């Protein structure tokens, strides 16, 4: 593990997320989630999948993924996370409210930048 105490998959997830590579972000984090079954990691994966769906015009699938992501990110049993979950949850809530009204590119560009 890196000095921060967090798995390197989380750093890769953040890099892909910040670069707008949402499918790759999901792929980067899935092996870690497969080992930990952490609800927070599952929520991050689902949010990345939602953005991937949005980019490809699947708004219904995106909405379902965002709802699931919110539930997992709020799960009190989730482990520690190096990212600001407050801003991630705020963003996810904004997606739910504006998914069918705002341009996809605008919604995606408003995502929080992930730092470790």
Buried (B, 14 or more C-beta within 10 A) or exposed (E): EEEEEBBEBBBBBBBBBBEBBBBBBBBBBBEBBEEBEBBBBBBBBBBBBBBBBBBEEBBEBBBBBBBBBBEBBBBEEBEEBBBBBEEBBEBBEBBBEEBEEEEBEEBBEEBBEBEB
